[in-house]
Protein backbone atom coordinates (compact mmCIF):
# COMPACT_ATOMS: atom_id res chain seq x y z
CA UNK A 1 0.00 0.00 0.00
CA UNK A 2 1.20 3.48 -0.84
CA UNK A 3 -0.14 6.60 0.89
CA UNK A 4 0.78 10.22 0.14
CA UNK A 5 0.50 12.73 2.99
CA UNK A 6 0.53 16.52 3.02
CA UNK A 7 3.27 16.93 5.62
CA UNK A 8 2.71 20.69 5.94
CA UNK A 9 -1.05 20.63 6.54
CA UNK A 10 -2.45 21.28 10.02
CA UNK A 11 -1.69 23.33 13.10
CA UNK A 12 1.11 21.04 14.31
CA UNK A 13 2.76 20.13 11.01
CA UNK A 14 5.15 18.74 10.10
CA UNK A 15 6.12 17.31 13.53
CA UNK A 16 2.97 15.31 14.30
CA UNK A 17 2.58 14.21 10.67
CA UNK A 18 6.09 12.75 10.58
CA UNK A 19 5.71 11.09 13.99
CA UNK A 20 2.34 9.61 13.06
CA UNK A 21 3.76 8.32 9.78
CA UNK A 22 6.71 6.63 11.50
CA UNK A 23 4.37 4.95 14.00
CA UNK A 24 2.19 3.66 11.17
CA UNK A 25 5.18 2.33 9.23
CA UNK A 26 6.35 0.35 12.26
CA UNK A 27 2.87 -1.13 12.66
CA UNK A 28 1.90 -1.87 9.03
CA UNK A 29 4.55 -3.96 7.29
CA UNK A 30 3.46 -3.54 3.66
CA UNK A 31 2.98 0.22 3.87
CA UNK A 32 4.99 2.91 2.08
CA UNK A 33 4.42 6.58 2.85
CA UNK A 34 5.35 9.62 0.78
CA UNK A 35 5.58 12.84 2.78
CA UNK A 36 5.09 15.97 0.67
CA UNK A 37 6.55 19.19 2.02
CA UNK A 38 9.67 21.07 3.05
CA UNK A 39 12.36 18.38 3.21
CA UNK A 40 14.51 20.33 5.67
CA UNK A 41 11.61 20.72 8.11
CA UNK A 42 10.46 17.12 7.69
CA UNK A 43 13.93 15.71 8.40
CA UNK A 44 14.03 17.52 11.75
CA UNK A 45 11.59 14.91 13.05
CA UNK A 46 12.31 11.94 10.79
CA UNK A 47 14.39 9.48 12.82
CA UNK A 48 13.88 6.61 10.39
CA UNK A 49 13.36 6.70 6.63
CA UNK A 50 12.34 3.05 6.36
CA UNK A 51 9.63 2.93 3.67
CA UNK A 52 9.21 6.70 3.93
CA UNK A 53 10.12 8.99 1.02
CA UNK A 54 9.91 12.76 0.65
CA UNK A 55 8.75 14.98 -2.19
CA UNK A 56 10.24 18.41 -1.54
CA UNK A 57 8.27 21.62 -1.91
CA UNK A 58 8.24 24.87 0.02
CA UNK A 59 4.84 25.96 -1.24
CA UNK A 60 1.94 25.56 1.21
CA UNK A 61 -1.78 26.36 1.05
CA UNK A 62 -2.76 28.21 4.22
CA UNK A 63 -5.87 27.39 6.20
CA UNK A 64 -7.49 30.76 5.45
CA UNK A 65 -6.86 30.80 1.69
CA UNK A 66 -9.76 30.68 -0.79
CA UNK A 67 -9.76 27.03 -1.99
CA UNK A 68 -10.27 27.31 -5.76
CA UNK A 69 -7.85 30.22 -6.14
CA UNK A 70 -5.25 28.47 -3.98
CA UNK A 71 -5.43 25.24 -6.00
CA UNK A 72 -5.06 27.15 -9.27
CA UNK A 73 -2.19 29.38 -8.15
CA UNK A 74 -0.24 26.95 -6.00
CA UNK A 75 0.20 23.94 -8.23
CA UNK A 76 3.44 23.04 -6.43
CA UNK A 77 1.91 23.19 -2.96
CA UNK A 78 2.23 20.18 -0.69
CA UNK A 79 -1.53 19.51 -0.90
CA UNK A 80 -1.73 19.60 -4.71
CA UNK A 81 1.43 17.52 -5.20
CA UNK A 82 0.01 15.00 -2.71
CA UNK A 83 -3.20 14.70 -4.78
CA UNK A 84 -1.13 14.37 -7.95
CA UNK A 85 0.54 11.27 -6.50
CA UNK A 86 -2.88 9.61 -6.41
CA UNK A 87 -3.86 10.90 -9.84
CA UNK A 88 -0.66 9.46 -11.34
CA UNK A 89 -1.25 6.12 -9.56
CA UNK A 90 1.91 6.53 -7.49
CA UNK A 91 -0.19 6.41 -4.33
CA UNK A 92 -3.36 4.52 -3.44
CA UNK A 93 -4.70 7.17 -1.05
CA UNK A 94 -3.89 10.61 0.35
CA UNK A 95 -4.27 12.44 3.67
CA UNK A 96 -4.13 16.10 4.71
CA UNK A 97 -4.85 18.02 7.91
CA UNK A 98 -4.74 21.29 5.96
CA UNK A 99 -7.32 23.53 4.28
CA UNK A 100 -10.57 21.50 4.05
CA UNK A 101 -11.99 23.39 1.08
CA UNK A 102 -8.74 23.08 -0.85
CA UNK A 103 -8.67 19.33 -0.18
CA UNK A 104 -12.23 18.98 -1.48
CA UNK A 105 -11.33 20.91 -4.66
CA UNK A 106 -8.11 18.92 -5.14
CA UNK A 107 -10.06 15.73 -4.61
CA UNK A 108 -12.63 16.68 -7.23
CA UNK A 109 -10.37 18.12 -9.92
CA UNK A 110 -7.09 16.29 -9.37
CA UNK A 111 -8.03 12.87 -7.96
CA UNK A 112 -11.44 12.81 -9.69
CA UNK A 113 -14.89 11.45 -8.84
CA UNK A 114 -16.12 7.87 -8.75
CA UNK A 115 -18.18 7.22 -11.87
CA UNK A 116 -21.87 7.63 -11.09
CA UNK A 117 -21.39 9.77 -7.97
CA UNK A 118 -22.91 13.22 -8.48
CA UNK A 119 -21.34 14.93 -5.47
CA UNK A 120 -18.76 13.89 -2.89
CA UNK A 121 -19.50 13.89 0.84
CA UNK A 122 -17.21 14.79 3.73
CA UNK A 123 -17.76 12.12 6.37
CA UNK A 124 -16.37 12.29 9.92
CA UNK A 125 -17.08 9.64 12.54
CA UNK A 126 -18.32 11.13 15.81
CA UNK A 127 -18.42 9.58 19.31
CA UNK A 128 -21.54 8.22 20.99
CA UNK A 129 -22.35 7.22 24.56
CA UNK A 130 -22.47 3.54 23.59
CA UNK A 131 -18.90 3.72 22.27
CA UNK A 132 -19.77 2.76 18.67
CA UNK A 133 -19.73 6.21 17.12
CA UNK A 134 -21.66 7.28 14.03
CA UNK A 135 -20.75 8.39 10.52
CA UNK A 136 -22.10 11.80 9.50
CA UNK A 137 -22.38 12.71 5.82
CA UNK A 138 -22.30 15.24 4.30
CA UNK A 139 -20.46 17.41 6.83
CA UNK A 140 -19.81 20.28 4.44
CA UNK A 141 -18.40 19.25 1.06
CA UNK A 142 -21.59 20.57 -0.59
CA UNK A 143 -23.99 23.00 1.08
CA UNK A 144 -26.75 22.05 -1.37
CA UNK A 145 -28.00 18.57 -2.20
CA UNK A 146 -30.96 16.81 -3.78
CA UNK A 147 -32.71 13.62 -2.68
CA UNK A 148 -30.66 11.45 -5.06
CA UNK A 149 -27.44 12.85 -3.56
CA UNK A 150 -28.61 11.83 -0.09
CA UNK A 151 -29.33 8.29 -1.29
CA UNK A 152 -25.80 8.07 -2.67
CA UNK A 153 -24.44 9.37 0.64
CA UNK A 154 -26.37 6.66 2.46
CA UNK A 155 -25.02 3.91 0.22
CA UNK A 156 -21.43 5.13 0.53
CA UNK A 157 -21.73 5.49 4.30
CA UNK A 158 -23.20 2.01 4.65
CA UNK A 159 -20.43 0.40 2.63
CA UNK A 160 -17.73 2.20 4.62
CA UNK A 161 -19.35 1.34 7.97
CA UNK A 162 -19.62 -2.33 7.03
CA UNK A 163 -16.20 -2.81 5.47
CA UNK A 164 -14.00 -0.50 7.56
CA UNK A 165 -15.89 -0.08 10.85
CA UNK A 166 -17.01 -3.75 10.67
CA UNK A 167 -20.65 -3.03 11.52
CA UNK A 168 -23.02 -5.67 10.16
CA UNK A 169 -26.06 -4.18 8.42
CA UNK A 170 -25.35 -0.61 9.62
CA UNK A 171 -28.46 1.41 10.37
CA UNK A 172 -29.04 4.58 8.35
CA UNK A 173 -31.05 7.54 9.61
CA UNK A 174 -32.14 10.72 7.83
CA UNK A 175 -31.50 13.83 9.93
CA UNK A 176 -34.77 15.70 10.27
CA UNK A 177 -36.84 18.00 12.51
CA UNK A 178 -39.01 15.10 13.70
CA UNK A 179 -39.19 11.31 13.56
CA UNK A 180 -42.60 11.04 11.85
CA UNK A 181 -42.57 9.88 8.23
CA UNK A 182 -44.15 13.01 6.81
CA UNK A 183 -41.89 15.51 8.60
CA UNK A 184 -39.41 17.92 7.09
CA UNK A 185 -38.66 19.97 4.01
CA UNK A 186 -39.34 19.02 0.41
CA UNK A 187 -35.78 17.68 0.27
CA UNK A 188 -36.15 15.37 3.27
CA UNK A 189 -39.59 14.16 2.20
CA UNK A 190 -38.27 13.17 -1.23
CA UNK A 191 -35.12 11.67 0.30
CA UNK A 192 -37.20 9.64 2.77
CA UNK A 193 -39.20 8.06 -0.06
CA UNK A 194 -36.07 7.17 -2.03
CA UNK A 195 -34.10 5.94 0.98
CA UNK A 196 -36.97 3.62 1.87
CA UNK A 197 -36.37 1.61 -1.32
CA UNK A 198 -32.55 1.87 -1.41
CA UNK A 199 -30.32 -1.20 -0.71
CA UNK A 200 -29.55 -0.05 2.85
CA UNK A 201 -30.84 -0.64 6.39
CA UNK A 202 -32.89 2.56 6.56
CA UNK A 203 -34.56 3.25 9.93
CA UNK A 204 -36.32 6.50 9.01
CA UNK A 205 -36.10 10.06 10.29
CA UNK A 206 -33.97 10.86 13.35
CA UNK A 207 -33.50 14.02 15.40
CA UNK A 208 -30.23 15.78 16.22
CA UNK A 209 -30.77 15.41 19.97
CA UNK A 210 -30.50 11.60 19.65
CA UNK A 211 -27.29 11.46 17.59
CA UNK A 212 -24.86 11.06 20.48
CA UNK A 213 -26.97 8.23 21.91
CA UNK A 214 -26.01 6.17 18.87
CA UNK A 215 -29.48 6.06 17.33
CA UNK A 216 -27.98 5.26 13.90
CA UNK A 217 -24.64 4.06 12.54
CA UNK A 218 -24.89 6.35 9.50
CA UNK A 219 -26.57 9.77 9.58
CA UNK A 220 -27.42 11.37 6.24
CA UNK A 221 -28.10 15.05 5.56
CA UNK A 222 -27.14 17.89 3.22
CA UNK A 223 -23.77 19.60 3.73
CA UNK A 224 -25.29 22.78 5.15
CA UNK A 225 -27.18 21.02 7.94
CA UNK A 226 -24.36 18.53 8.42
CA UNK A 227 -21.71 21.18 8.94
CA UNK A 228 -23.89 23.04 11.45
CA UNK A 229 -24.54 19.76 13.29
CA UNK A 230 -20.83 18.89 13.38
CA UNK A 231 -19.77 22.28 14.70
CA UNK A 232 -22.60 22.35 17.25
CA UNK A 233 -21.44 18.99 18.62
CA UNK A 234 -17.79 20.07 18.72
CA UNK A 235 -18.66 23.40 20.33
CA UNK A 236 -20.89 21.79 22.95
CA UNK A 237 -18.19 19.27 23.86
CA UNK A 238 -15.60 22.04 24.31
CA UNK A 239 -18.06 24.11 26.35
CA UNK A 240 -18.92 21.22 28.65
CA UNK A 241 -15.25 20.46 29.26
CA UNK A 242 -14.59 24.15 29.98
CA UNK A 243 -17.47 24.33 32.49
CA UNK A 244 -16.31 21.10 34.11
CA UNK A 245 -12.78 22.45 34.48
CA UNK A 246 -14.07 25.70 35.99
CA UNK A 247 -16.25 23.80 38.46
CA UNK A 248 -13.50 21.41 39.52
CA UNK A 249 -11.00 24.21 40.14
CA UNK A 250 -13.38 26.64 41.88
CA UNK A 251 -12.53 25.65 45.47
CA UNK A 252 -10.26 23.49 47.58
CA UNK A 253 -13.06 20.94 47.96
CA UNK A 254 -13.62 20.58 44.20
CA UNK A 255 -9.88 20.48 43.51
CA UNK A 256 -9.59 17.56 45.93
CA UNK A 257 -12.51 15.85 44.18
CA UNK A 258 -10.87 16.44 40.81
CA UNK A 259 -7.73 14.74 42.04
CA UNK A 260 -9.73 11.65 42.99
CA UNK A 261 -11.32 11.35 39.54
CA UNK A 262 -8.34 12.49 37.46
CA UNK A 263 -8.15 9.23 35.55
CA UNK A 264 -11.86 9.28 34.76
CA UNK A 265 -11.62 12.86 33.50
CA UNK A 266 -8.76 11.88 31.23
CA UNK A 267 -10.83 9.04 29.80
CA UNK A 268 -13.73 11.43 29.22
CA UNK A 269 -11.48 13.87 27.36
CA UNK A 270 -10.16 11.06 25.15
CA UNK A 271 -13.72 10.00 24.34
CA UNK A 272 -14.59 13.52 23.24
CA UNK A 273 -11.39 13.85 21.17
CA UNK A 274 -12.16 10.56 19.29
CA UNK A 275 -8.79 10.36 17.42
CA UNK A 276 -9.09 6.58 17.13
CA UNK A 277 -11.85 7.04 14.53
CA UNK A 278 -9.37 8.68 12.17
CA UNK A 279 -10.21 11.57 9.87
CA UNK A 280 -13.16 12.56 7.69
CA UNK A 281 -13.15 10.56 4.47
CA UNK A 282 -14.19 12.36 1.31
CA UNK A 283 -16.51 9.77 -0.22
CA UNK A 284 -17.38 9.81 -3.92
CA UNK A 285 -13.84 10.13 -5.25
CA UNK A 286 -11.88 7.59 -7.30
CA UNK A 287 -9.45 6.91 -4.45
CA UNK A 288 -9.46 7.36 -0.65
CA UNK A 289 -8.96 11.03 0.25
CA UNK A 290 -9.06 11.73 3.98
CA UNK A 291 -9.16 15.01 5.90
CA UNK A 292 -7.52 14.81 9.31
CA UNK A 293 -8.47 17.43 11.89
CA UNK A 294 -6.44 20.64 11.74
CA UNK A 295 -5.39 20.25 15.38
CA UNK A 296 -4.43 16.59 14.95
CA UNK A 297 -1.69 15.10 17.11
CA UNK A 298 0.56 12.20 16.10
CA UNK A 299 -2.01 9.69 17.42
CA UNK A 300 -4.72 11.18 15.20
CA UNK A 301 -2.45 11.04 12.15
CA UNK A 302 -1.57 7.42 12.95
CA UNK A 303 -5.24 6.41 13.14
CA UNK A 304 -6.03 8.32 9.94
CA UNK A 305 -3.28 6.40 8.13
CA UNK A 306 -4.70 3.12 9.50
CA UNK A 307 -8.13 4.26 8.28
CA UNK A 308 -6.74 4.78 4.76
CA UNK A 309 -5.10 1.33 4.91
CA UNK A 310 -8.42 -0.29 5.81
CA UNK A 311 -10.15 1.50 2.94
CA UNK A 312 -7.51 0.24 0.50
CA UNK A 313 -7.48 -3.31 1.87
CA UNK A 314 -11.27 -3.62 1.77
CA UNK A 315 -11.64 -2.00 -1.66
CA UNK A 316 -14.17 0.49 -0.32
CA UNK A 317 -13.96 2.74 -3.39
CA UNK A 318 -14.45 -0.17 -5.80
CA UNK A 319 -17.43 -1.49 -3.84
CA UNK A 320 -19.03 1.97 -3.78
CA UNK A 321 -18.62 2.22 -7.56
CA UNK A 322 -20.19 -1.19 -8.20
CA UNK A 323 -23.09 -0.57 -5.81
CA UNK A 324 -23.83 2.85 -7.29
CA UNK A 325 -23.78 1.32 -10.77
CA UNK A 326 -26.39 -1.23 -9.66
CA UNK A 327 -28.46 1.51 -8.06
CA UNK A 328 -28.42 3.57 -11.27
CA UNK A 329 -29.57 0.56 -13.30
CA UNK A 330 -32.51 0.03 -10.93
CA UNK A 331 -33.49 3.69 -11.28
CA UNK A 332 -33.33 3.47 -15.07
C-alpha positions, 0 to 999 in steps of 0.5 A: 500500500502506498499513501501520500500525505501533506506533511505541511497541513495542520496546526502542528505540522510537520512534527505530528505528521512525521511522527504519526507516519513513523508509527504507522510504518512500524505497525503496518509492514506492507505500507509505504508513505510519501511525505510531501513538504519542506524536506529540511523541516520534515527531516528535523523529526524523521528518525527513520526513513524506512519505507518513507520517502519525501517529495520536496516543496516549500509551497503551502496552502494556508488554512485561510486561503480561498480554496479554488484560487489556492489550488489554481495558483499553488500547483506546487503546494504540498496539498496539490502535489500530494493529490497528484501522487494519487492521480498518477497512480503513485499512491493509493490514497492521500491524507491532509490536515490542511485547508478543508476546502482546498482538499475537497477541490483537489479531490474533485479536480485532481483525484477525480470522482467515482463514476456515477457519484454526483457529489462527494461527501465529507464524512467524519465519525463522531463519538456516541455514549455507547462507544460505537460512534456514528458516521455523519455525511455530508459534513460540508463538502456541498452545502446544497444537495438533492434527494438522489445525492442523499441516497448516494451518501447513504449507500457510501456510508453504509459500505464504509461502515460495514467494510471499515468499521465492521458493523453488520447491516449498519443502520441509516437515519435521515436527519430531520426535525421530527421522527414522523414519516411526513416531517421535514422539508421538500428535500427530506420528504423526497429523500425519505421516499427514495431511501426507503427503497434503497439497498440499505438498512434505513430506519427512518427520520432521526432528530439531532438530539439523539445522535450522540446516543447512537441512534444510527450508525450512519446519519445522512443530511445535506452539507449545510445542515451537516456542517452546522450539526458537526460544529454544534457537537464540537462546540458543545463538547468544548463548552462542557469540558470548559465548564467542568474544568471551571467547576472542579478548580473553583474551590479546595473541595472541588480540587480535591474531588478532581484529584480523585477522579483524574483518571476518569476525566482523562478518559472522558477527554479522550472519548470527546477527542475521538482520534481513534476514529481517524479523519473525515473521508471524502466519499465519492472520489476515485481513491481514498482522500481523507481530511484529518483534523487541523489540530491533529496530534501524532495519534490522530495522524496514525489512526487516519493512516490506518483508516486509509489502509483499511479503505484500501485493503477492503476495496471500499472505493471499488465497492461503492462504484459497483453498488452505485452502478447497480443503483443507477440501473434500478433507477433506469 
